[in-house]
Amino acid sequence: MRLYDCHAHLADPRLADTLEDHLAAAAAAGVAGILATAARLGEWDRIEALSQRPGLHGALGLHPFFIDQATPEIDLAGDLQRRLAANPRLVAVGEVGLDFYHGRDNAERQRAVLAAQLTVARALDRPVVVHNRRSWNEFFGLLREMGIASLRGLCHCFNGSREVARQVLDLGLMVSFCGPLTYPRSTHVRAAAAYVPLDRILTETDCPDLPPEPCRGGLSLPWHVRYVVEALAAIKGLTPTAVAEQVEANYHDVLGLPRP
Ligand SMILES: [Zn+2]
């Protein structure tokens, strides 16, 4: 069974000293592909370097929590576009999105930074890794304003309603699930996973955050993605192998990689 983690913060400082061990453990557990995803600008160089390794690809972007890093002195969109265009293993833009968990004081700024990064993704025809929290209506509204009726990419750590899932699927996005799918209380996440067709589902860890139920209390790590596959198998009434095979196809399709 080959496994795929489509959202791992491999450049996170909490993994810096132990990353080689975690990548070896992932390979031993059958993890065949990891999308190393950026949150802060300071991670871009590290992700670019990691993306050159077999089985790893990279996503560059600025997470809504860190938009203060996009100061007037830097050319966020230009730098993003140049790096992606120069490196075919940097396959996606992300993670990007709108997060109003801590309020909407900087909502306009979040929208502007997201719009700039979406424009780069569209210009280069790269998929986007979307992070939205308490912001789905504003996200869909921004896409309408930008004239975007379809979008390639994935909604990471999905925990929206069925209605949100329907709109996401209508746009053409895939839906990715991580550790919370395995939590006893996450009935709404499992309901969304039951609703989304398997050929639109991806698996991830969001490592080092959000470990699955059997690993709670520690860091989330790429090999933990097997617990997400097992949870999906239980929800869909399939074997883990059947789920993993479809996720393998989805992972390659969404990132524009040839299927193995
Ligand atoms: Zn993330």
Residues whose N, C-alpha, C, O or C-beta is under 5 A from the ligand:
A	BS01	ZN	D206
